[in-house]
Amino acid sequence: MAYDNTNTGILSRNTKRRSEKSSEFSGNINVEGVEYWLDAWVKERKADGSKFFSLALKRKDGQQAKSNAPLSEQLSDEIPF
């Protein structure tokens, strides 16, 4: 039986950073059967100094994602109800 990697991924430290803007972590992720490149940066909140990951996805097949905004900008802390 083959391993099913649907809705899983990996992320590891990016040892090939070319500049300070390059992602600190990189990897790949499968979301509902679609393969993506995954990049992450460690950011710090101005309000309290707590750290978080800012994420970006790019489809491996080159097709446009529904939004070009980084995932961290697509997500909201607001509860929709």
ZAKOL-694786 format. One record per residue (C-alpha): residue number from 1; x, y, z; residue in three letters. Coordinates in nm, 2 decimals. Layout:
# residues N
+-----+--------+--------+--------+-----+
:   i :     c1 :     c2 :     c3 :  aa :
+-----+--------+--------+--------+-----+
: NUM :      X :      Y :      Z : Ala :
...
+-----+--------+--------+--------+-----+
//
This chain:
# residues 81
+-----+--------+--------+--------+-----+
:   i :     c1 :     c2 :     c3 :  aa :
+-----+--------+--------+--------+-----+
:   1 :   0.00 :   0.00 :   0.00 : Met :
:   2 :   0.14 :   0.34 :  -0.10 : Ala :
:   3 :   0.17 :   0.62 :   0.16 : Tyr :
:   4 :  -0.10 :   0.89 :   0.13 : Asp :
:   5 :   0.06 :   1.23 :   0.18 : Asn :
:   6 :  -0.27 :   1.43 :   0.12 : Thr :
:   7 :  -0.30 :   1.72 :   0.36 : Asn :
:   8 :   0.06 :   1.68 :   0.49 : Thr :
:   9 :   0.38 :   1.86 :   0.44 : Gly :
:  10 :   0.73 :   1.93 :   0.56 : Ile :
:  11 :   0.91 :   2.25 :   0.66 : Leu :
:  12 :   1.29 :   2.28 :   0.74 : Ser :
:  13 :   1.54 :   2.56 :   0.79 : Arg :
:  14 :   1.64 :   2.72 :   0.45 : Asn :
:  15 :   2.01 :   2.67 :   0.43 : Thr :
:  16 :   2.03 :   2.84 :   0.09 : Lys :
:  17 :   1.90 :   3.19 :   0.17 : Arg :
:  18 :   2.01 :   3.44 :  -0.08 : Arg :
:  19 :   1.91 :   3.75 :   0.11 : Ser :
:  20 :   1.75 :   3.87 :   0.43 : Glu :
:  21 :   1.41 :   3.87 :   0.24 : Lys :
:  22 :   1.45 :   3.50 :   0.15 : Ser :
:  23 :   1.24 :   3.26 :   0.36 : Ser :
:  24 :   1.39 :   3.13 :   0.68 : Glu :
:  25 :   1.22 :   2.79 :   0.64 : Phe :
:  26 :   1.11 :   2.61 :   0.32 : Ser :
:  27 :   0.94 :   2.29 :   0.23 : Gly :
:  28 :   0.63 :   2.16 :   0.05 : Asn :
:  29 :   0.28 :   2.07 :   0.14 : Ile :
:  30 :  -0.01 :   1.89 :  -0.02 : Asn :
:  31 :  -0.35 :   2.05 :   0.03 : Val :
:  32 :  -0.64 :   1.84 :  -0.09 : Glu :
:  33 :  -0.43 :   1.67 :  -0.35 : Gly :
:  34 :  -0.26 :   1.99 :  -0.49 : Val :
:  35 :   0.12 :   2.02 :  -0.43 : Glu :
:  36 :   0.26 :   2.36 :  -0.31 : Tyr :
:  37 :   0.60 :   2.50 :  -0.22 : Trp :
:  38 :   0.58 :   2.64 :   0.14 : Leu :
:  39 :   0.79 :   2.93 :   0.27 : Asp :
:  40 :   0.80 :   3.07 :   0.62 : Ala :
:  41 :   0.95 :   3.37 :   0.80 : Trp :
:  42 :   0.97 :   3.43 :   1.17 : Val :
:  43 :   0.80 :   3.76 :   1.25 : Lys :
:  44 :   0.75 :   3.95 :   1.57 : Glu :
:  45 :   0.43 :   4.13 :   1.68 : Arg :
:  46 :   0.49 :   4.50 :   1.75 : Lys :
:  47 :   0.22 :   4.50 :   2.03 : Ala :
:  48 :   0.37 :   4.24 :   2.26 : Asp :
:  49 :   0.69 :   4.11 :   2.10 : Gly :
:  50 :   0.56 :   3.75 :   2.06 : Ser :
:  51 :   0.69 :   3.56 :   1.76 : Lys :
:  52 :   0.49 :   3.39 :   1.49 : Phe :
:  53 :   0.53 :   3.23 :   1.15 : Phe :
:  54 :   0.43 :   3.42 :   0.83 : Ser :
:  55 :   0.36 :   3.17 :   0.55 : Leu :
:  56 :   0.34 :   3.17 :   0.18 : Ala :
:  57 :   0.23 :   2.90 :  -0.06 : Leu :
:  58 :   0.31 :   2.87 :  -0.43 : Lys :
:  59 :   0.16 :   2.59 :  -0.65 : Arg :
:  60 :   0.42 :   2.36 :  -0.79 : Lys :
:  61 :   0.23 :   2.32 :  -1.12 : Asp :
:  62 :   0.26 :   2.70 :  -1.18 : Gly :
:  63 :  -0.11 :   2.77 :  -1.18 : Gln :
:  64 :  -0.23 :   3.09 :  -1.00 : Gln :
:  65 :  -0.36 :   3.04 :  -0.65 : Ala :
:  66 :  -0.69 :   3.21 :  -0.57 : Lys :
:  67 :  -0.51 :   3.49 :  -0.40 : Ser :
:  68 :  -0.16 :   3.63 :  -0.44 : Asn :
:  69 :  -0.16 :   3.77 :  -0.08 : Ala :
:  70 :   0.06 :   3.58 :   0.17 : Pro :
:  71 :  -0.13 :   3.33 :   0.37 : Leu :
:  72 :  -0.07 :   3.54 :   0.69 : Ser :
:  73 :  -0.26 :   3.83 :   0.52 : Glu :
:  74 :  -0.55 :   3.60 :   0.41 : Gln :
:  75 :  -0.62 :   3.48 :   0.76 : Leu :
:  76 :  -0.81 :   3.69 :   1.01 : Ser :
:  77 :  -0.82 :   3.68 :   1.39 : Asp :
:  78 :  -1.19 :   3.78 :   1.37 : Glu :
:  79 :  -1.45 :   3.52 :   1.44 : Ile :
:  80 :  -1.71 :   3.52 :   1.16 : Pro :
:  81 :  -2.01 :   3.47 :   1.39 : Phe :
+-----+--------+--------+--------+-----+
//
